[in-house]
Amino acid sequence: MSIRFYYHLLRRDVTNFSFLRHVKLDGFIVTMHQAGTHWLKHMLACAITRELGLSPPQYAYAGDIIGGAKRPIKYPGLPAIGHSHTIPSPLMGSKILRKFYRLPRYVVLVRDIRAILVSNYEKHKPEYLKPENNYEFSEYLRGDVTSQRFYSDIWWAIRFQNAWGKIIAKYPDEIIVIKYEDMVTDSLAQLQAINTFLKLNLSTESLLHGVQESTKEKMSLKPGSPKKVKKSNVVVVRMDTKPGRPVFAKEDELFFKQTCRTYLKYDFGYDYS
């Protein structure tokens, strides 16, 4: 497994030069899957638009205010903040490269990998359990090193944390880590930390407005994205936990712990032992 894992790590991540598109941005939010991405973006977007007296984000994922590096800024004067789930190339840590390219400050949003895996399986269960797939949770948990079968899995999460952890260790003043669990405990404090780090100069009133306008109930009233507006009324906010939520069997827990112990180099303060 180790040879396959590191082979695909090199093949996919070393050649990822997407960070070169970030040079014109004021800040960049990079998140793990199922880590509260839409929630964080919506809170920040509502705070920014309130501060500037602009219309609030139209979509639950707030891509009209905070989007990718390719998306043009909707309003003049908006801070240019991008977002993606990207796993950075090791070249991002190169001091030589940084002499030629000015990279923005990064906000890295993480969550306990176990919760991410359960949430991802629950979200994509209809696809995973199709007759031609029939991926039960235990099989999904063991993942696919080649990244062919699943939208996201344990190997993606490990690659993400190892790659960003290494860069954070090298440039700790240029990256801030936000935990999903801390957002649940104190959303305003985490939003304030991002505000200070990205030097957005948003007032406490605007930040509080962002939190208040980003409850599940309010976000669920908005379409998830322009694509989903065209196709259906499906939104990105799930109000309730679905029945049959997957759980870790003993052998699954053992596999998870052994895998993390072998391959995970940066745990971001989570206890996977």
MONORUR-V578610 format. One record per backbone hydrogen bond with DSSP energy under -0.5 kcal/mol. CO is the residue of the C=O (numbers start at 1). NH is the residue of the N-H. E is the energy in kcal/mol with one decimal. If there is no record, write none. Layout:
co=(CO | CO)
nh=(NH | NH)
e=(E | E)
This chain:
co=(1 | 2 | 3 | 4 | 5 | 6 | 7 | 8 | 9 | 9 | 10 | 13 | 15 | 16 | 17 | 18 | 19 | 20 | 22 | 26 | 27 | 28 | 28 | 29 | 30 | 32 | 36 | 37 | 38 | 39 | 40 | 41 | 42 | 43 | 44 | 45 | 46 | 47 | 48 | 49 | 49 | 50 | 59 | 62 | 62 | 65 | 67 | 68 | 75 | 79 | 80 | 80 | 81 | 82 | 84 | 86 | 89 | 90 | 91 | 94 | 95 | 96 | 96 | 97 | 97 | 101 | 105 | 106 | 106 | 107 | 107 | 108 | 108 | 109 | 110 | 112 | 113 | 114 | 115 | 116 | 117 | 118 | 119 | 120 | 122 | 124 | 124 | 125 | 127 | 128 | 130 | 130 | 134 | 136 | 136 | 137 | 138 | 139 | 140 | 144 | 153 | 154 | 155 | 156 | 157 | 158 | 159 | 160 | 161 | 162 | 163 | 164 | 165 | 166 | 167 | 171 | 172 | 174 | 176 | 176 | 178 | 179 | 180 | 181 | 182 | 186 | 187 | 188 | 189 | 190 | 191 | 192 | 193 | 194 | 195 | 195 | 196 | 203 | 204 | 205 | 206 | 207 | 208 | 209 | 211 | 212 | 215 | 216 | 218 | 219 | 223 | 224 | 225 | 226 | 227 | 228 | 234 | 236 | 237 | 247 | 249 | 250 | 251 | 252 | 253 | 254 | 255 | 256 | 257 | 258 | 259 | 259 | 260 | 263 | 267 | 270)
nh=(5 | 6 | 7 | 8 | 9 | 10 | 11 | 12 | 13 | 14 | 14 | 16 | 17 | 89 | 20 | 21 | 22 | 23 | 25 | 105 | 82 | 30 | 107 | 84 | 109 | 35 | 40 | 41 | 42 | 43 | 44 | 45 | 46 | 47 | 48 | 49 | 50 | 51 | 52 | 53 | 54 | 53 | 62 | 65 | 66 | 67 | 83 | 71 | 78 | 81 | 26 | 27 | 67 | 29 | 31 | 88 | 92 | 93 | 94 | 98 | 99 | 99 | 100 | 100 | 101 | 103 | 28 | 108 | 176 | 30 | 109 | 110 | 178 | 32 | 180 | 116 | 117 | 118 | 119 | 120 | 121 | 122 | 123 | 124 | 125 | 127 | 128 | 129 | 130 | 135 | 133 | 134 | 136 | 139 | 140 | 141 | 142 | 143 | 143 | 147 | 157 | 158 | 159 | 160 | 161 | 162 | 163 | 164 | 165 | 166 | 167 | 168 | 169 | 170 | 171 | 174 | 175 | 106 | 108 | 178 | 110 | 183 | 184 | 185 | 186 | 190 | 191 | 192 | 193 | 194 | 195 | 196 | 197 | 198 | 200 | 201 | 199 | 207 | 208 | 209 | 210 | 211 | 212 | 213 | 214 | 215 | 219 | 220 | 221 | 222 | 60 | 61 | 229 | 230 | 231 | 232 | 224 | 238 | 239 | 249 | 253 | 254 | 255 | 256 | 257 | 258 | 259 | 260 | 261 | 262 | 263 | 264 | 264 | 265 | 270 | 272)
e=(-2.8 | -2.4 | -2.0 | -2.3 | -1.8 | -2.2 | -2.5 | -2.3 | -2.4 | -0.7 | -0.8 | -1.6 | -1.0 | -0.6 | -1.9 | -2.1 | -1.7 | -0.7 | -1.9 | -0.7 | -2.0 | -0.6 | -2.8 | -1.7 | -2.4 | -1.0 | -2.6 | -2.5 | -2.4 | -2.4 | -2.3 | -2.7 | -2.5 | -1.9 | -2.4 | -2.5 | -1.9 | -2.0 | -1.9 | -0.7 | -2.9 | -0.6 | -1.4 | -1.7 | -3.0 | -0.5 | -1.2 | -0.9 | -1.5 | -1.3 | -2.6 | -1.6 | -1.1 | -2.9 | -1.8 | -0.6 | -2.2 | -1.8 | -1.8 | -1.8 | -0.7 | -1.0 | -0.5 | -1.5 | -1.6 | -0.9 | -2.1 | -0.6 | -2.6 | -3.0 | -0.6 | -0.5 | -2.8 | -1.9 | -2.6 | -2.0 | -2.5 | -2.0 | -2.5 | -2.7 | -2.3 | -2.3 | -2.4 | -2.2 | -0.6 | -0.8 | -2.6 | -2.5 | -1.3 | -3.3 | -2.2 | -2.4 | -1.0 | -0.6 | -2.5 | -3.2 | -1.1 | -0.6 | -1.7 | -2.2 | -2.2 | -2.2 | -2.2 | -2.7 | -2.5 | -2.6 | -2.4 | -2.5 | -2.4 | -1.9 | -1.5 | -2.9 | -2.1 | -1.0 | -2.5 | -1.6 | -0.5 | -2.1 | -3.0 | -0.5 | -2.5 | -1.7 | -1.9 | -1.6 | -3.0 | -1.6 | -2.3 | -2.5 | -2.0 | -1.9 | -2.5 | -2.5 | -2.4 | -2.9 | -2.2 | -0.6 | -0.6 | -2.2 | -2.6 | -2.0 | -2.1 | -1.8 | -2.6 | -2.1 | -1.3 | -0.6 | -2.7 | -2.2 | -1.0 | -1.6 | -2.8 | -1.3 | -1.6 | -1.5 | -1.6 | -2.4 | -1.1 | -0.6 | -0.6 | -0.6 | -2.6 | -2.2 | -2.1 | -2.7 | -2.5 | -2.4 | -2.5 | -2.4 | -2.4 | -1.8 | -2.7 | -0.5 | -1.6 | -0.6 | -1.9 | -0.9)
